Amino acid sequence: MESIRGLAAIQVLLLHFFAAFVPDLVFPGHSSALAASIHLSPLSFLYDGYSAVYIFFTLSGYVLTRSFERQSMRPQLQIVARVVRLGLPALLATVVAAALMVLFGKANVEAGKWLGSDWLSRQWDTDLSTISIIRDGTVNALFLGYRDMPGAVFLAPWQQSTEQSFITPLWTLSIEFYGSMTILLLGWCAQRSRQLWLLVVILGAVFTIRSAYLCFFAGHLLAVAYCAERPAPERASLPAALAAFGLLSCVVADIWQPDWLISLYSWPTPWLFAGQFPPMQQKAFGAVLFLIGIIHLQVCRDFLSKPWLVARSKLSFPLYLMHWPIMCGPAAALFLSLNKMAGTGFAQISALVSGIALAVAASKVFASVDRYAVEISARLRGHAINNSGVRLDDRAEMAR
């Protein structure tokens, strides 16, 4: 699970750096045949950050089910612990982003114009003020979400656009938070009655079938079935087919969606959660199938259990947060400087390579903040358990 999360974080990082400095790989209307062929091939899954986000959500549904089923006492403390776990790194990362904006200005705006990346030029369209920093790192990130993103649509009147965010990937945190609360509710229902749990699971899965929150229900059901803990099946044909079909669904989502999915998205009904764009939802379905496939393949389990990969994957959340201000700040500034001296091609490669390396280095430094947030969250959960007379015997797993 840790390794999958780490690889998914790399997908997100590559998506954003390619979108910034090699936009032909990401956006339609490619100027080169090579970029077009890569974008429409399975290779594009290596930087398919949107599918990676849905993998994150499904993993959270799995891991939090394990955590909450052992810590169902005093749910109010569990909620506070989750706010600290997600909110503290988000707020401090926003402060870092603001500091880099002060140092480098909005270098991304001019860099985007040179590269023909309107997407890059639109980022960091925010006021550099204390109120903006606090709002973006707390209220927006955890509770409101962002406009035109697959979150809580009914909050739209109070939402800002992601382009006004200091760290655009924060749009996922509100979904992560509310998804966490959903898992906590399912755990509470399971303790009260099996029938109640089953009813809530069915109604919840149907209600969220065209939203990102469906991933949390999928992860929860996988956890209930102990899919990752059970031995992998001897016959690998079905898991391999699921993984391949899921990958294919993600790859072709930008150019093709089935009619039933388009109809489901456009169906005007209050009985289903407001639908996100069909390509995004197709990636959500594909990501779930891909994840189910690889966790049932022994060859994938063996690779993902390599100690070196697991250890490095612990940087996933710091890398997820830190790569964005590095990209918009120092990497964009480096591109502008080298573009004048050595030409656009050399500047692109240098900004891409140096920016990714700097993002990894920054994530290693920021990892101490992440560990501190985990520690505080663990203490809060441990307090809930100890006050209920239950022995706290697995702090590391609880911290997840």
N, C-alpha and C positions, 0 to 999 in steps of 0.2 A: 504494500500500500504506500509506504514511504517513497519507494523508488518511482512508482507510477506518478505520484504527486510531483516529484522532482523533474521527471521528464516532461510532464505537462507544463510546468513552469518554464521550461526551455522553449516549448512550443510558443507560449505567449511572448516570451522575449524575442524570439526570431520573427514572429509576425510583426511586432511593432518596429523592430530595427529594419526589417526588409521594407515595410510600408514607408518608413522614413527615408531610407537611403537607396533602396532598390525598388521603387514603387511598381515597376513593371511586373514584378513577381506576384504582386498582391491584388492590384486593381485591374478591372477590365479595360479594354482598349490598349492592349499591349503594343509597344513600339518594336518589339523584337519577337521573332518566331520562337526562339529558344525560351524566352520567358513565358510565352503563351503555352508552349508544350509542357513546361514544368508545372505551371499553374493548374493545368487540367490532368495532371498525372498523380499517382499515389505519392510522389515526392512532396506534393504540396501539403500533405498531412503532417510533415515534419515541422511546418510552421503554421499549422491550423490552430491558432490560439483560441478561436471560439469553441471548437470541439474540445480543446483542452479544458476550458472553463466548465463545460458540462461534465467532463470527467471529474474535475474537482468537486462539483456538487454531488455527484453520485458517490464518490469516496467519502465525503462528509456524512452522507446519509448512512453509510456502512459503519464508519468509525464511531460516530456519535451515538448510534444505536447501542454499540457495545459499551460506550462510556456511560450513557444515561441509564441503562438497565441496571447498572451497579450503583448508581448514585441518584436515585429517584426521589430521595428525601429533600424536603425544603426546596421546591422548584424555584422560589424567588432568588435563592442564592446561586442556583445553577444559571439563572438568567444573567445575574450580575457578573458571574464568572465569565460567561460567554462574551458579555460586553467588554470586559477588561481584556480578554484574550484577543479579540479582534480590534477593539477600539484604540488601545494604547499604541500598538505598532502603526496603525493607520494615522493617528494624530502626529506622532513623532516623524513619520515618513513625510507627512505634509509639511512639517516644519523644515525638514531637510530640503524638500523641493522648493520651498519659498526662499531658502538661503541660496540655493543654486540659481534661482531666478534673479536674485540680487547681484550675484557674482557675474553671471554671464548674460544677463538680460534675457530677452525672448529671442535667442538666436535661432530657434526653430522656425520663426516666421520668415526670415530672410533665406534660411537654408531651404525651406520648402519651396520658395519661389524659384530658386536656382535649379532645383531638382524636378520641378514640375509636379510636386506633391502638395496639392491643395490640402490634403488631409493633415500633413505635418504643419502647414502654415496656420491652420485653424486651432491648433492646440494651445494651451496656456492662455486662453483668452479670458483672463481673470484679473481682478484688482489685487494688488499686493498689499493687503491690509491684515491686521490682526483678526478682525471679524471674519474675513474671508477664509483665513487659515483655520480658525477654530470651527467655523461652520462646515467647511469641506472635510476636515479630518474627523468630525464627530457626527453632526446631524445628517449631513448628506451621505456620508460613507455608510453609516450603520442603520439609519432609520428612514430617511426619505428616498434614497436612491437618486437616479438621474433620469431626466426626460428622454423619451424615445429609446429607452433601454428596457430589457425584459424583466422589470421589477413590479412594484405595486403601482399599477396605472392610476388608481383612485387618488394617489398622492401627487399627481401631475401638476395641480395648481401651485404647489409649493416647491416643485423640483426645479433644479437648474440643469443646463445641458452638460454633457461630459466635457465639452470643450472649455467650459469655465472651471474645470477641476484642476487642481495642482497635480493630481495623479489620476489619470483617466481610469486605470484598472480598478479604482475604488468602487466602480459601479457594481462589482460583483459582491461586495461585502454586505450590503443590505439584504441581498438575496440569500447569502450565506447565513446571516443572522436570523432572518425569518424562517429559513429552512431548518435551522437548528431548533428554533422554537417548535416547529412542526414535529421534529423527531422527539423532542421532549414530551409533547402532547401524546404522541403515539405510545411512548413508553409508559406514561401515566395510564392511558386507556388499557394497555396490555396487563398492567397490574390489577386493574379493577375487574376486568372481564374479557375473556377471549372473544366473546361475541361483540362486545363494544369495540374492541380493537379492530376486528375484521370489518365492522361496519364503517368505522372512521377511515380505514385504509382504502376501502373500495370507493367511498364517496370522495375522499381527498384525491385519489389518483384520477378519478373521472373529472373532478372539478379542475385539476391542474394539467389535464392531458395536453393542452396546447401552450404550456408555459414551462419555464425553466425549473419550476418547483417540482415537476414530475420526477426529476432526477433524484431528489431526496427520497421520494417514495420508492423508487427503484433500488436505491442503495439500502434503504431500510429492509426491504423484502429480501435482498441478497444476504443481509446480515442475519435476518431471522432464519434463513435456510443454511447458515454457516458455510456459505459457498467458498470463502477463502480459507477456512479452517479445515474443510474436508479434503481428503486426498483427491488429486486431479483424476478424472476418468481415464481409463486405459485407452479408450478409443478417442482419438483427437480430432476425428473428422468433423463432428458437430461444432465443438468450440472453435475450430479453425474456420469453419464456414461462417459462424456468427461474427468472428473478428473481421474476416474479409468483407462480409456484407456491411458491417458497421463502418469500416474504413471507406468502402466505396460510397456509401450513403453520404458520408461527410464530404468526400472529395467532389462529388457531382452536385452538391446542394446549391452551389452558386449559379448553376446553369439549368438545373432540372429539379422539379418537385412533382410528386404524383398529384393527380387531380383531387383525390380525397383529402390530402393534406391542405391544399389550397382552399378547398371548401370548408374544412374544419376551422381554418384560421379566419375566414371571412364570415362565418356563421354568426349573425347578430343575436346572441342569446345571453341573458344575465346568469344563466345556470352553469356557465363555464368561465373559468378565469380568462381575462382578456388575452387574446392570442398574440404571440410575437410573430415576426415575419416568418413565412414558411421556410426559407432557407435555414434560418436559425433553429427552428424547431426540428427540422430534418437532421441537423447536426446534433441536436440533443438526443434524438432517437438513435442515431448512428453511434454516438459516443457511448451510450448505455450498452448497446449490442457489442461494440468493440471491447469494452471493459469486461463484460460477461465472458466473452470469448477468451481473452488473455488470462483471466484468473483461473480458467479451467484448463489451461495448457501447461503441462509440466515443464516444457522447454522455456516458456516465458517465466514461470515461477523460479526456475533455476537461475535465469539471468537476473531477474529483478531482486533476487535474494543475495546477490553479490555484496559482501560487506562494504567494499569501496563505493558502490553505487548508493547503498542505503545511507552511508555516512554523508556523502556529498548532497544527497537529496534533502537533508535536513535544512538546507538553505533555501528551500522552495519559496516559502512565504517572504523572507527578506528579499530574495531576488525578484519576486513578483512585484514588490513595492518599489524597490530601488532602481530598477532598470528604466522606469519612465522618466524621472527627473534627470538621470544621466543622459538619456537619449536627447531630450529637449534642451538640455543645458550644455555641458562640456562637449558631448559628441557633435552636436550641431555647430557649436563654436569652432571646434577643430575642423569640421568640413569647410566652413567659411574661410578660415585662415589658409588651409591648404589649397583650396580652390583657386585662390588668387596667385599662389606660387607655383603649383604643380599641375593644375588642371582638374577637371571635374572627376574623371575616372579614378585617379589616384586618391582624390579627396574622399570619394565615396567609400572606397575599400578601407582607407585608413580610419574614417569615422565609424564604419561598421565594426571593424576588428577591435579598434581601441575602445569604442563605446561598450561593446560586449565584455571585454576584459575588465574595464573599469566598473561595470555593473556587477560583475562577479566579486570583485574586490570590495566594493561598497556593501554588498550583501553579507560578506563575511564580517565586516565591522558592525553592521546593523543587526547581526544575529544575536548579539548580546541583549539588545532591546527585546527581540522576539523571545529569548529565553526568560527574560525578566517577566514579560507578560504571561508566559506559560506558568511560571512559578507562582505569581500572585493568583492567577486563576485556579491553580491546583490547591493553594491554601484555602481559598474560598470554598471550593468543593469539599475539601477535607474537613473544613469546619462544619459543613452541612452534614457530612456523614458521621463525624465524631459526636455531634450533638444528638444524633439519632441512635447512638449506641451501637453503631456498626463499625467494625474494624477497617481502617484504611490500609489496604495491602498492596495497592498497585498504583502508586502516584504517577508513574510515567505514562501509563495507559490512560489514566484519568485526565492528565493534562491535555491530551488530544481533544 
